[in-house]
Amino acid sequence: MPTITLARETDFDGWRKAARTLVQNHVHPSEVTWHVGSHAPEPSAPLPERPRDTFNVPGKFIALAQSAILHRDPLRFAKLYRLLWRLRGDHDLLTTTDPNVAQAIAMAKAVHRDQRRMRAALRFREIGREQKSHYVAWFEPEHHIVEASAPFFAHRFADMPWSILTPDVCAHWDGHAVLITSGVDKAEAPTEDRLEETWRRICAGIFNPARLKAKTMQTEKPKRY
Protein backbone atom coordinates (compact mmCIF):
# COMPACT_ATOMS: atom_id res chain seq x y z
CA MET A 1 0.00 0.00 0.00
CA PRO A 2 1.70 3.26 -1.13
CA THR A 3 2.10 5.94 1.54
CA ILE A 4 2.49 9.39 0.01
CA THR A 5 3.98 12.13 2.17
CA LEU A 6 3.45 15.71 1.00
CA ALA A 7 5.77 18.55 1.98
CA ARG A 8 3.08 20.76 3.52
CA GLU A 9 -0.67 21.22 3.91
CA THR A 10 -0.90 23.20 0.65
CA ASP A 11 1.45 21.07 -1.46
CA PHE A 12 -0.68 20.97 -4.60
CA ASP A 13 2.26 20.31 -6.93
CA GLY A 14 3.38 17.35 -4.81
CA TRP A 15 -0.14 15.94 -4.70
CA ARG A 16 -0.63 16.44 -8.45
CA LYS A 17 2.63 14.68 -9.35
CA ALA A 18 1.97 11.75 -7.03
CA ALA A 19 -1.69 11.43 -8.02
CA ARG A 20 -0.94 11.38 -11.74
CA THR A 21 1.75 8.73 -11.32
CA LEU A 22 -0.52 6.59 -9.15
CA VAL A 23 -3.38 6.75 -11.64
CA GLN A 24 -1.07 5.88 -14.53
CA ASN A 25 0.06 2.83 -12.60
CA HIS A 26 -3.56 1.82 -11.87
CA VAL A 27 -3.23 2.21 -8.10
CA HIS A 28 -6.78 2.18 -6.71
CA PRO A 29 -7.70 5.01 -4.27
CA SER A 30 -8.36 2.47 -1.51
CA GLU A 31 -4.70 1.39 -1.69
CA VAL A 32 -3.19 4.85 -1.10
CA THR A 33 -2.51 6.61 2.21
CA TRP A 34 -1.83 10.35 2.23
CA HIS A 35 0.10 12.25 4.90
CA VAL A 36 1.71 15.67 5.36
CA GLY A 37 5.32 16.23 6.45
CA SER A 38 6.30 14.82 9.82
CA HIS A 39 2.75 13.59 10.42
CA ALA A 40 3.46 10.47 8.41
CA PRO A 41 3.59 7.34 10.62
CA GLU A 42 6.19 5.73 8.37
CA PRO A 43 8.55 6.75 5.55
CA SER A 44 6.85 7.45 2.24
CA ALA A 45 7.01 4.52 -0.16
CA PRO A 46 8.70 5.39 -3.47
CA LEU A 47 6.31 6.09 -6.31
CA PRO A 48 6.07 3.49 -9.07
CA GLU A 49 8.08 4.22 -12.20
CA ARG A 50 5.99 6.46 -14.41
CA PRO A 51 4.65 4.56 -17.47
CA ARG A 52 4.64 6.00 -20.96
CA ASP A 53 0.86 6.19 -21.36
CA THR A 54 -0.71 9.51 -20.42
CA PHE A 55 -4.20 10.81 -19.82
CA ASN A 56 -5.88 14.19 -19.73
CA VAL A 57 -8.40 15.69 -17.35
CA PRO A 58 -10.57 18.79 -17.82
CA GLY A 59 -8.87 22.08 -16.97
CA LYS A 60 -11.82 22.74 -14.68
CA PHE A 61 -10.64 19.91 -12.43
CA ILE A 62 -7.18 21.48 -11.99
CA ALA A 63 -8.73 24.76 -10.84
CA LEU A 64 -11.14 22.91 -8.58
CA ALA A 65 -8.38 20.82 -7.01
CA GLN A 66 -6.11 23.84 -6.47
CA SER A 67 -8.81 25.45 -4.35
CA ALA A 68 -10.20 22.36 -2.63
CA ILE A 69 -6.74 21.24 -1.51
CA LEU A 70 -6.59 24.36 0.71
CA HIS A 71 -9.56 23.06 2.71
CA ARG A 72 -8.87 21.90 6.25
CA ASP A 73 -10.50 18.49 5.73
CA PRO A 74 -7.72 15.97 6.55
CA LEU A 75 -9.13 13.59 3.92
CA ARG A 76 -9.07 16.10 1.08
CA PHE A 77 -6.04 14.55 -0.67
CA ALA A 78 -7.71 11.14 -0.77
CA LYS A 79 -11.04 12.61 -1.89
CA LEU A 80 -9.44 14.52 -4.74
CA TYR A 81 -7.45 11.48 -5.80
CA ARG A 82 -10.64 9.41 -5.89
CA LEU A 83 -12.18 12.06 -8.13
CA LEU A 84 -9.13 12.07 -10.41
CA TRP A 85 -9.28 8.27 -10.60
CA ARG A 86 -12.87 8.41 -11.78
CA LEU A 87 -12.24 11.26 -14.22
CA ARG A 88 -9.82 9.13 -16.21
CA GLY A 89 -12.73 6.99 -17.36
CA ASP A 90 -15.45 9.65 -17.31
CA HIS A 91 -14.44 13.07 -18.62
CA ASP A 92 -18.00 14.35 -18.16
CA LEU A 93 -18.06 13.56 -14.44
CA LEU A 94 -17.67 17.20 -13.37
CA THR A 95 -20.86 18.15 -15.21
CA THR A 96 -22.97 15.70 -13.19
CA THR A 97 -24.57 15.84 -9.75
CA ASP A 98 -22.22 13.14 -8.48
CA PRO A 99 -21.71 13.27 -4.65
CA ASN A 100 -17.89 13.26 -4.97
CA VAL A 101 -18.04 16.21 -7.36
CA ALA A 102 -20.48 18.10 -5.13
CA GLN A 103 -18.21 17.57 -2.14
CA ALA A 104 -15.15 18.92 -3.96
CA ILE A 105 -17.09 21.95 -5.17
CA ALA A 106 -18.34 22.61 -1.63
CA MET A 107 -14.77 22.49 -0.30
CA ALA A 108 -13.57 24.93 -2.97
CA LYS A 109 -16.45 27.31 -2.20
CA ALA A 110 -15.64 27.22 1.52
CA VAL A 111 -12.03 28.12 0.72
CA HIS A 112 -13.08 31.02 -1.52
CA ARG A 113 -15.46 32.28 1.16
CA ASP A 114 -12.66 32.19 3.73
CA GLN A 115 -10.39 34.14 1.38
CA ARG A 116 -13.06 36.84 0.96
CA ARG A 117 -13.42 37.07 4.72
CA MET A 118 -9.69 37.45 5.13
CA ARG A 119 -9.58 40.33 2.67
CA ALA A 120 -12.50 42.02 4.39
CA ALA A 121 -11.60 41.40 8.04
CA LEU A 122 -7.82 41.77 8.08
CA ARG A 123 -6.74 44.82 10.04
CA PHE A 124 -3.12 45.96 10.02
CA ARG A 125 -1.75 47.76 13.05
CA GLU A 126 1.28 50.01 12.84
CA ILE A 127 4.31 49.03 14.88
CA GLY A 128 7.11 51.59 15.17
CA ARG A 129 7.22 54.97 13.45
CA GLU A 130 8.28 56.53 10.18
CA GLN A 131 11.26 54.71 8.60
CA LYS A 132 11.06 51.87 11.15
CA SER A 133 7.31 51.35 10.94
CA HIS A 134 5.97 47.88 10.23
CA TYR A 135 2.36 46.77 9.87
CA VAL A 136 1.14 43.63 11.56
CA ALA A 137 -2.22 41.84 11.39
CA TRP A 138 -3.68 38.80 13.15
CA PHE A 139 -6.08 36.40 11.44
CA GLU A 140 -7.50 32.98 12.26
CA PRO A 141 -8.35 31.28 8.95
CA GLU A 142 -10.74 28.38 8.74
CA HIS A 143 -8.69 26.82 5.96
CA HIS A 144 -5.11 26.84 4.64
CA ILE A 145 -5.47 30.09 2.69
CA VAL A 146 -2.65 32.32 3.98
CA GLU A 147 0.02 31.42 1.42
CA ALA A 148 -2.44 31.67 -1.48
CA SER A 149 -3.85 34.99 -0.22
CA ALA A 150 -0.51 36.69 0.49
CA PRO A 151 0.04 37.91 -3.12
CA PHE A 152 -3.24 39.86 -2.93
CA PHE A 153 -2.00 41.82 0.09
CA ALA A 154 1.46 42.23 -1.43
CA HIS A 155 -0.13 43.88 -4.46
CA ARG A 156 -2.60 45.96 -2.47
CA PHE A 157 -0.08 47.16 0.13
CA ALA A 158 3.06 47.03 -1.98
CA ASP A 159 4.61 50.14 -0.46
CA MET A 160 4.49 49.08 3.20
CA PRO A 161 6.27 46.25 5.03
CA TRP A 162 3.75 43.97 6.69
CA SER A 163 3.29 40.67 8.47
CA ILE A 164 0.15 38.55 8.67
CA LEU A 165 0.24 36.33 11.75
CA THR A 166 -1.92 33.21 12.03
CA PRO A 167 -1.85 29.98 14.07
CA ASP A 168 -0.94 27.98 10.93
CA VAL A 169 1.69 30.01 9.08
CA CYS A 170 2.74 33.65 8.87
CA ALA A 171 3.25 35.74 5.74
CA HIS A 172 5.75 38.63 5.60
CA TRP A 173 6.25 41.27 2.90
CA ASP A 174 9.39 43.43 2.74
CA GLY A 175 8.49 45.28 -0.45
CA HIS A 176 10.19 42.72 -2.70
CA ALA A 177 9.06 39.20 -1.84
CA VAL A 178 6.68 37.25 0.38
CA LEU A 179 8.22 35.04 3.06
CA ILE A 180 6.22 32.26 4.72
CA THR A 181 7.19 31.20 8.25
CA SER A 182 5.71 29.02 11.01
CA GLY A 183 2.52 30.02 12.79
CA VAL A 184 2.48 31.86 16.11
CA ASP A 185 0.28 32.28 19.16
CA LYS A 186 -2.27 35.09 19.24
CA ALA A 187 -0.42 36.60 22.21
CA GLU A 188 2.28 37.74 19.78
CA ALA A 189 -0.16 39.88 17.79
CA PRO A 190 -0.35 43.65 18.51
CA THR A 191 -3.47 44.93 20.26
CA GLU A 192 -3.42 48.64 19.36
CA ASP A 193 -1.51 51.25 17.39
CA ARG A 194 -1.17 55.01 17.05
CA LEU A 195 -3.78 55.04 14.27
CA GLU A 196 -6.48 53.51 16.48
CA GLU A 197 -8.34 56.80 17.04
CA THR A 198 -8.07 57.68 13.36
CA TRP A 199 -9.75 54.40 12.42
CA ARG A 200 -12.48 55.01 14.98
CA ARG A 201 -13.24 58.47 13.57
CA ILE A 202 -13.35 57.13 10.00
CA CYS A 203 -15.69 54.31 10.94
CA ALA A 204 -17.94 56.64 12.92
CA GLY A 205 -18.13 58.99 9.96
CA ILE A 206 -19.21 56.38 7.42
CA PHE A 207 -21.42 54.22 9.67
CA ASN A 208 -25.10 54.32 8.74
CA PRO A 209 -27.33 52.41 11.22
CA ALA A 210 -30.21 52.41 8.73
CA ARG A 211 -28.24 50.18 6.38
CA LEU A 212 -27.18 47.70 9.04
CA LYS A 213 -28.13 44.09 8.23
CA ALA A 214 -26.93 42.02 11.16
CA LYS A 215 -27.81 38.61 9.71
CA THR A 216 -26.06 39.35 6.43
CA MET A 217 -22.99 40.61 8.27
CA GLN A 218 -22.78 37.45 10.38
CA THR A 219 -23.15 35.28 7.30
CA GLU A 220 -20.15 36.88 5.58
CA LYS A 221 -18.21 37.74 8.74
CA PRO A 222 -18.88 35.51 11.76
CA LYS A 223 -18.83 37.09 15.21
CA ARG A 224 -15.26 35.94 15.85
CA TYR A 225 -14.06 38.48 13.26
Stockholm file with secondary structure:
# STOCKHOLM 1.0

chainA/1-225         MPTITLARETDFDGWRKAARTLVQNHVHPSEVTWHVGSHAPEPSAPLPERPRDTFNVPGKFIALAQSAILHRDPLRFAKLYRLLWRLRGDHDLLTTTDPNVAQAIAMAKAVHRDQRRMRAALRFREIGREQKSHYVAWFEPEHHIVEASAPFFAHRFADMPWSILTPDVCAHWDGHAVLITSGVDKAEAPTEDRLEETWRRICAGIFNPARLKAKTMQTEKPKRY
#=GR chainA/1-225 SS CCEEEESSTTCHHHHHHHHHHHHHTTCCGGGCEEEEGGGCSSCCCCCCCCCSCCCCCCHHHHHHHHHHTTSCCTTHHHHHHHHHHHHTTCTTGGGSCCHHHHHHHHHHHHHHHHHHHHHHHCCCEEESCGGGCEEEEECCCSSSCHHHHHHHHHHHTTTSCEEEECSSEEEEECSSCEEEEECCCGGGSCCCCTTHHHHHHHHHHHCCGGGCCHHHHHHHSCTTC
#=GC SS_cons         CCEEEESSTTCHHHHHHHHHHHHHTTCCGGGCEEEEGGGCSSCCCCCCCCCSCCCCCCHHHHHHHHHHTTSCCTTHHHHHHHHHHHHTTCTTGGGSCCHHHHHHHHHHHHHHHHHHHHHHHCCCEEESCGGGCEEEEECCCSSSCHHHHHHHHHHHTTTSCEEEECSSEEEEECSSCEEEEECCCGGGSCCCCTTHHHHHHHHHHHCCGGGCCHHHHHHHSCTTC
//
